[in-house]
Amino acid sequence: MKREEIDWKRVRAVCIVTTMAKAGHFPSRETNKEAWFRSPFRQEIHASFKVSKLKNLWFDHGAGYGGNVLDLVFRFYDCRILDALDFLSDIPTSFSFHPQPFVPPSNTSLVVKSVNPIWHYGLKVYLKERDISLETANKYCKEVHYSCKGNHYFGIGLQNDSGGWELRNKYFKSASSPKDITFLFNGCRQLVVIEGMFDFLSVTNFCHDNKSFLILNSLSFIKNAMRYIEFFKDVELYLDNDAAGKEATKWLLQNHEYCIDRSYLYKEYKDINEMYSARKREKGM
């Protein structure tokens, strides 16, 4: 990409508050004109990192420096200009700078710092947007804080069978090593197979006490998952309605006679969580 092809005015117009949230940082307090954060660059008790919504500029009062959204991304990641544009291009805006989406931090450099019940306001808002109750989320998930290349992040975490975490917040998803499936066996011989965390949390709202669950966390684990699936004679498949999900469903149906495809229940939606959210909105819940 040539520098003259980039509309720098539009780049600098990317919302800093949204950029902060994508990096895993949420305001401690907020008004229509400004937002205050605990500094993402050091530990502090009182928020000294100010974002002016009117000017779309930030200033770290504790450190004595600030700037625009590009300055912020450079300080976060110490990266090249094209990497910064990749990061910003994934934020919903009216422009696009680069065809490649932002890739979350590599799990090889991701270090989990703390695991606790979900309490952060930003994560609670995200759960509400996905129509998942806090009670349901806290039953199976945790609030996970982690670092990558010196920066701090946090998200909703679902632990896999190898001790790694699937990590989600409103703006990106990641995972800690090692990657694996999540198998939740409650003694029941009926098994539900699901792709990811939020599909799983949605399904638990209408079938939980009488089901065991297998969350793939990645379709690449589908063959490894057969070591669990083959022991069940009642297997319900709730995989996504995209090409990859349909192909995985087809493979499971061909390789285990007791699998039943339930994707028809949400055939007009991309996945079970999208259907569940739409139904709740229709009912005004």
KADAUR-V359395 format. One line per field, one symbol per residue. ss: DSSP state (h for helix, s for strand, l for the rest). psi: psi as a letter, one per 30 degrees, with the letter a starting at -180 (. if undefined). A space follows every 10 residues. Layout:
BEGIN
ss = ???
psi = ???
END
This chain:
BEGIN
ss = llhhhllhhh hhlllhhhhh hhllllllss lllsssslll llllllllss ssllllssss llllssslhh hhhhhhhlll hhhhhhhhhl llllllllll llllllhhhs ssssssllll hhhhhhhhhl lllhhhhhhh lsssssssll sssssssssl llllssssll llssslllll lsssllllll ssssllhhhh hhhlllllll lsssslllhh hllllhhhhl llllssssll llhhhhhhhh hhhhhlllss slhhhhllll lhhhhhhhhh hhlll
psi = kkeffkjeee effkkeeeee eeggklkelk afflkklkkf flklekkgjk kjeefhllkj fffglaaaee eeeeeefhll eeeeeeefff kjaglkfkfk lkklkkffgk jkeljllkfk eeeeeeeefg hkleeeefef lljkklljhf lkllakkkkl fgflkkkkaf fllaklkkkl ljjjkgfkgk kkkleaefee eeefffjefg llkjjefkff geeefffeef fkgjjkkhll hleeeeeeee eeeffjfgkk jgfffhfglf leeeeeeeee eefg.
END
